[in-house]
């Protein structure tokens, strides 16, 4: 199946030789601009998903290497098919031998291009051949998996998503033959297959975890004989966030501080998943020092919340005006602080 090629470097606005730090900075800038809880412009949510997908690939050394192996001669918007046997190919969930088709998903937050190269390949597929009396007793269809991109905000407070499942099925007009009365079937164009599309509401429970699977019963591969259909499993994948990274229920936020703020202490506003809060930076704060804000982290299944941990990062100016340099020099001669003693 041909899909639209995605130029992830162009999406983030970086060169193909960009460093990890350049990629991270570009992602944070764009993610802040297009985050669904902030941006009001039309198409911002779709743009946020595109930026996250690009960062998912380019921030992962293994995925970036495989992506780069495709070469840079593809053009944005061109139809793309992965090379035969390409090492990174993942593919969508497969259809059963009964319908001969394939599964595609809409609303998961990932493009068809990403899923074809890096996505799930259908979960627990078992052989159907040789099952005794399958027509009489039936055999359950295999399960299908897909990744589901979820923002930290939705994972914390819970939400409902619409997921579209598209699958190839036997053409009802020609019964898969591709022709009717010796003429090419006008319904399927001779392929013997048509597409069936179904949309489902999927509840994302508050406190859902990275990697947790959400089950949609009966939406996997069809069973054989009297066998029930398999299930669809949506594996939760946290979208990157410009301000936080998460470990269990704890959110971590890197806070940049000027040297005088760290030395003298100050009050600063820091973001949370809901609204900013003010915290006190004690005098003498060191780079890497952690300041804990209770119950401002990720929501959990019990209805409580983890903590927010603010990590101090002291920054110095790359350039100084003559007046600033004079003050730095004065401090250097008068201060008794000796960092290497």
C-alpha positions as CSV (number, residue, x, y, z in Angstrom):
1,X,0.0,0.0,0.0
2,X,1.4,3.4,-1.0
3,X,1.3,6.1,1.6
4,X,2.4,9.7,1.7
5,X,6.1,10.2,2.5
6,X,6.8,12.4,5.6
7,X,9.9,14.6,5.7
8,X,10.4,14.7,9.5
9,X,13.4,17.1,9.2
10,X,11.2,19.6,7.3
11,X,8.4,19.2,9.9
12,X,10.8,20.3,12.7
13,X,12.6,22.8,10.6
14,X,16.0,21.3,11.1
15,X,18.8,20.1,8.7
16,X,19.5,16.4,8.2
17,X,22.7,16.9,10.2
18,X,21.0,18.5,13.2
19,X,22.3,17.5,16.6
20,X,20.1,15.9,19.2
21,X,20.0,19.2,21.1
22,X,18.9,21.1,17.9
23,X,16.1,18.6,17.4
24,X,15.0,18.8,21.1
25,X,15.0,22.6,20.9
26,X,13.0,22.7,17.7
27,X,10.5,20.2,19.1
28,X,10.0,22.2,22.3
29,X,9.4,25.4,20.3
30,X,6.9,23.9,18.0
31,X,5.1,21.8,20.6
32,X,4.6,24.9,22.8
33,X,3.1,26.7,19.8
34,X,0.7,23.9,18.7
35,X,-0.1,22.2,22.0
36,X,-3.9,21.4,22.0
37,X,-4.4,23.0,25.4
38,X,-2.8,26.3,24.3
39,X,-3.2,26.8,20.5
40,X,-6.5,28.1,19.3
41,X,-5.7,28.3,15.5
42,X,-7.3,25.9,13.1
43,X,-5.3,22.7,12.5
44,X,-3.1,23.2,15.5
45,X,-3.9,19.7,17.0
46,X,-3.0,18.0,13.7
47,X,0.2,20.0,13.6
48,X,1.0,19.0,17.1
49,X,0.7,15.3,16.2
50,X,2.9,15.8,13.2
51,X,5.6,17.5,15.3
52,X,5.4,14.7,17.9
53,X,5.7,12.0,15.2
54,X,8.7,13.7,13.8
55,X,10.3,14.0,17.2
56,X,9.4,10.4,18.0
57,X,11.6,9.3,15.1
58,X,14.4,11.8,15.1
59,X,15.0,11.8,18.9
60,X,15.4,8.0,18.9
61,X,18.8,7.0,17.5
62,X,17.6,3.6,16.2
63,X,14.5,5.0,14.5
64,X,16.4,8.0,13.1
65,X,19.1,5.7,11.6
66,X,16.4,3.5,9.9
67,X,14.6,6.6,8.6
68,X,17.8,8.1,7.2
69,X,18.5,4.8,5.4
70,X,15.5,5.6,3.2
71,X,17.6,8.5,1.7
72,X,16.7,12.1,1.3
73,X,15.7,12.1,-2.3
74,X,12.0,11.7,-1.5
75,X,9.8,14.7,-2.0
76,X,7.2,15.9,0.5
77,X,3.8,14.6,-0.5
78,X,5.1,11.9,-2.9
79,X,3.7,8.4,-2.7
80,X,6.0,6.0,-0.8
81,X,6.5,2.3,-0.5
82,X,9.2,1.0,1.8
83,X,11.9,-1.0,0.0
84,X,11.4,-4.8,0.0
85,X,12.8,-6.3,3.2
86,X,13.5,-2.9,4.7
87,X,14.7,-3.5,8.3
88,X,12.4,-0.8,9.8
89,X,9.2,-1.9,8.2
90,X,6.5,-2.6,10.7
91,X,3.2,-2.4,8.9
92,X,-0.4,-2.3,10.0
93,X,-2.4,-5.1,11.4
94,X,-2.9,-7.8,8.8
95,X,-6.2,-9.1,7.6
96,X,-7.1,-12.8,7.9
97,X,-6.8,-15.3,5.2
98,X,-10.6,-15.1,5.0
99,X,-10.8,-11.5,3.8
100,X,-7.2,-11.2,2.5
101,X,-7.1,-7.6,3.5
102,X,-5.3,-5.3,5.9
103,X,-6.2,-3.0,8.8
104,X,-5.6,0.7,8.9
105,X,-6.3,3.1,11.7
106,X,-7.4,6.7,11.9
107,X,-7.4,8.9,15.0
108,X,-4.5,7.2,16.7
109,X,-2.2,10.3,16.3
110,X,0.2,8.5,14.0
111,X,0.3,8.8,10.2
112,X,0.1,5.8,7.8
113,X,3.7,6.5,6.9
114,X,4.9,6.1,10.5
115,X,2.8,3.0,11.1
116,X,4.0,1.3,7.9
117,X,7.6,1.9,8.9
118,X,7.6,1.7,12.7
119,X,4.1,0.7,13.8
120,X,2.6,-2.5,15.2
121,X,2.2,-5.5,12.9
122,X,-0.9,-6.8,14.3
123,X,-0.3,-8.4,17.6
124,X,-0.9,-12.1,18.3
125,X,-1.4,-13.6,14.9
126,X,-1.8,-17.4,15.0
127,X,-2.0,-19.9,12.3
128,X,-5.4,-21.0,11.2
129,X,-4.4,-23.9,9.1
130,X,-5.0,-27.4,10.2
131,X,-7.5,-26.6,13.0
132,X,-9.7,-29.7,13.2
133,X,-13.4,-29.1,12.5
134,X,-13.0,-25.3,12.4
135,X,-16.2,-24.8,10.5
136,X,-18.1,-26.8,13.1
137,X,-16.6,-25.5,16.3
138,X,-15.0,-22.3,15.1
139,X,-11.7,-20.6,15.8
140,X,-11.3,-17.2,17.3
141,X,-9.7,-14.6,15.1
142,X,-6.3,-13.1,15.9
143,X,-5.9,-9.9,17.9
144,X,-4.7,-6.6,16.3
145,X,-2.6,-3.9,17.9
146,X,-1.9,-0.2,17.1
147,X,-0.2,2.6,19.0
148,X,-2.4,5.4,20.4
149,X,-0.8,8.8,20.9
150,X,-2.1,10.4,24.2
151,X,-1.1,13.8,25.6
152,X,0.0,13.9,29.2
153,X,-3.0,16.1,30.0
154,X,-5.5,13.4,28.6
155,X,-3.6,10.6,30.3
156,X,-3.8,12.5,33.7
157,X,-7.4,13.4,33.6
158,X,-8.9,10.9,31.2
159,X,-10.7,11.5,27.9
160,X,-12.6,9.8,25.1
161,X,-11.2,9.4,21.6
162,X,-12.7,8.4,18.3
163,X,-10.8,5.7,16.5
164,X,-11.5,4.7,12.9
165,X,-10.7,1.2,11.8
166,X,-10.5,0.6,8.1
167,X,-10.2,-2.9,6.7
168,X,-10.2,-4.6,3.3
169,X,-13.1,-7.0,2.9
170,X,-14.4,-9.3,0.2
171,X,-16.3,-7.3,-2.4
172,X,-20.0,-8.0,-1.9
173,X,-20.8,-7.5,-5.6
174,X,-18.4,-10.1,-7.1
175,X,-17.6,-12.1,-4.0
176,X,-13.9,-11.6,-4.4
177,X,-13.7,-12.8,-8.0
178,X,-13.2,-9.3,-9.5
179,X,-15.7,-9.8,-12.3
180,X,-19.4,-10.0,-12.8
181,X,-20.8,-11.9,-15.8
182,X,-17.4,-11.8,-17.4
183,X,-17.0,-8.0,-16.9
184,X,-14.7,-6.2,-14.5
185,X,-16.6,-5.5,-11.3
186,X,-17.5,-1.8,-11.1
187,X,-17.7,-1.9,-7.3
188,X,-14.1,-3.0,-6.6
189,X,-12.5,-2.3,-10.0
190,X,-11.5,-5.9,-10.3
191,X,-9.5,-6.1,-7.1
192,X,-12.0,-8.4,-5.4
193,X,-11.9,-6.2,-2.3
194,X,-13.6,-3.1,-0.9
195,X,-13.0,-1.1,2.2
196,X,-15.1,-1.3,5.3
197,X,-14.8,1.6,7.8
198,X,-16.0,1.7,11.4
199,X,-15.6,4.4,14.1
200,X,-15.5,3.6,17.8
201,X,-15.4,5.7,20.9
202,X,-12.5,4.6,23.1
203,X,-12.3,5.7,26.7
204,X,-8.9,6.7,28.0
205,X,-9.1,6.2,31.8
206,X,-7.5,8.8,34.1
207,X,-4.1,7.6,35.2
208,X,-3.4,5.4,32.2
209,X,0.2,4.4,31.9
210,X,2.7,4.5,29.1
211,X,2.6,1.2,27.3
212,X,-0.8,0.2,28.8
213,X,-3.1,-1.6,26.3
214,X,-6.7,-0.5,25.9
215,X,-9.0,-3.3,24.6
216,X,-11.7,-2.9,22.1
217,X,-13.5,-6.3,22.0
218,X,-14.4,-8.0,18.8
219,X,-12.6,-5.6,16.4
220,X,-9.6,-7.8,15.5
221,X,-9.5,-10.4,12.8
222,X,-12.7,-12.3,12.0
223,X,-13.0,-15.8,13.3
224,X,-13.4,-18.9,11.2
225,X,-16.5,-21.0,11.3
226,X,-18.4,-20.1,14.4
227,X,-15.4,-18.5,16.1
228,X,-15.6,-15.1,17.6
229,X,-13.6,-12.2,16.2
230,X,-10.3,-11.2,17.8
231,X,-9.8,-8.0,19.8
232,X,-8.3,-4.7,19.0
233,X,-5.6,-3.5,21.4
234,X,-4.5,0.2,21.5
235,X,-1.1,0.6,23.1
236,X,-0.8,3.9,24.9
237,X,2.1,6.1,23.8
238,X,2.6,9.4,25.6
239,X,3.0,12.3,23.3
240,X,6.2,14.4,23.9
241,X,5.6,17.5,26.0
242,X,7.5,20.7,25.7
243,X,7.7,21.2,29.5
244,X,7.7,17.8,31.2
245,X,8.9,14.3,31.1
246,X,7.2,11.7,33.2
247,X,8.2,8.7,35.4
248,X,5.3,6.8,36.8
249,X,3.1,9.5,38.5
250,X,5.9,12.0,38.8
251,X,6.4,14.9,36.4
252,X,9.8,16.5,35.9
253,X,10.3,20.0,34.7
254,X,13.7,21.6,33.9
255,X,13.8,25.2,35.3
256,X,16.4,27.6,33.9
257,X,17.8,30.1,36.5
258,X,20.1,33.0,36.2
259,X,23.2,32.8,38.5
260,X,21.9,35.7,40.7
261,X,18.5,34.0,41.0
262,X,20.1,30.8,42.2
263,X,22.5,32.7,44.5
264,X,20.0,35.1,46.1
265,X,16.8,33.1,45.9
266,X,13.6,34.2,44.2
267,X,10.0,33.2,43.4
268,X,9.2,31.9,40.0
269,X,6.2,30.6,38.2
270,X,6.4,27.0,36.9
271,X,3.9,25.2,34.6
272,X,1.7,22.2,35.6
273,X,-0.7,20.2,33.6
274,X,-3.5,22.5,34.8
275,X,-2.3,26.0,35.6
276,X,1.0,27.6,36.6
277,X,2.0,27.7,40.3
278,X,4.5,29.9,42.1
279,X,7.4,28.3,43.9
280,X,10.2,29.6,46.1
281,X,13.8,29.1,44.9
282,X,16.0,29.1,48.1
283,X,19.3,31.0,48.2
284,X,22.2,28.9,47.2
285,X,20.3,26.6,44.8
286,X,22.6,24.4,42.8
287,X,22.4,23.0,39.3
288,X,20.6,19.7,39.4
289,X,18.9,20.5,42.7
290,X,15.3,19.1,42.9
291,X,12.4,21.1,44.3
292,X,9.3,19.0,44.9
293,X,5.7,20.4,44.4
294,X,3.3,18.0,46.0
295,X,0.2,16.7,44.1
296,X,1.0,18.6,40.9
297,X,2.1,15.6,38.8
298,X,0.2,13.0,36.9
299,X,-3.3,11.9,38.0
300,X,-3.6,8.2,38.9
301,X,-6.3,5.6,39.1
302,X,-7.1,6.4,42.7
303,X,-8.1,9.9,41.8
304,X,-5.0,11.4,43.5
305,X,-1.9,12.9,41.8
306,X,1.8,12.4,41.9
307,X,4.3,15.2,42.4
308,X,6.0,17.7,40.2
309,X,9.7,17.8,40.5
310,X,11.4,21.0,39.4
311,X,15.1,20.5,38.4
312,X,17.2,23.6,38.6
313,X,19.5,24.4,35.7
314,X,21.7,27.5,36.2
315,X,22.4,29.3,32.9
316,X,25.0,31.9,32.2
317,X,24.8,34.5,29.4
318,X,26.8,33.6,26.3
319,X,27.7,37.3,25.8
320,X,28.0,40.3,28.1
321,X,27.7,44.0,27.6
322,X,30.6,46.1,28.7
323,X,28.6,47.1,31.8
324,X,27.7,43.5,32.6
325,X,31.3,42.4,32.1
326,X,32.5,45.1,34.5
327,X,30.1,43.8,37.2
328,X,31.2,40.2,36.6
329,X,34.8,41.2,36.9
330,X,34.1,43.1,40.1
331,X,32.3,40.0,41.5
332,X,35.3,37.9,40.5
333,X,37.7,40.0,42.5
334,X,35.5,40.6,45.6
335,X,33.9,37.2,46.0
336,X,35.5,34.7,48.4
337,X,33.6,31.8,46.7
338,X,36.1,29.2,45.4
339,X,34.1,26.5,43.4
340,X,37.1,24.1,43.2
341,X,38.2,24.3,46.8
